[in-house]
């Protein structure tokens, strides 16, 4: 009987470890592509996601892109960054009422907790993100 209990305890520990691994933020060090099709799943998969809503023709979007790329590296394992092209994904842009770009949606536990509109310096973006990370 004791061997069965030991085996059950091993299984229990292994399952706990698997669940903890699933819940931790993966080591993603660059923005992932977010779309109308995968938006919901993306924000459900990761505890904190910052979605950069942008368009190819938008000069301020191009200006903030390297900052978002660097933040993705700096926050690897803590925050997942995504990029949503609003021209190619109008449903999500409309659903969140994106009226100006760039707009960064800060999503925590699948809910929008903050929104950053326009280009801000990296230090200011970090201050806002740190309050959720």
Secondary structure, DSSP 8 states (H G I E B T S, - for coil): -HHHHHHHHHHHHHHHHHHHHHHS-----S-EEE-TTTHHHHHHHSSEEEEEEE-TT-HHHHHHHHHHHHHHHHTTTT-EEEEEETTT-HHHHHHTT--SSSEEEEEETTEEEEEEES---HHHHHHHHHTT-
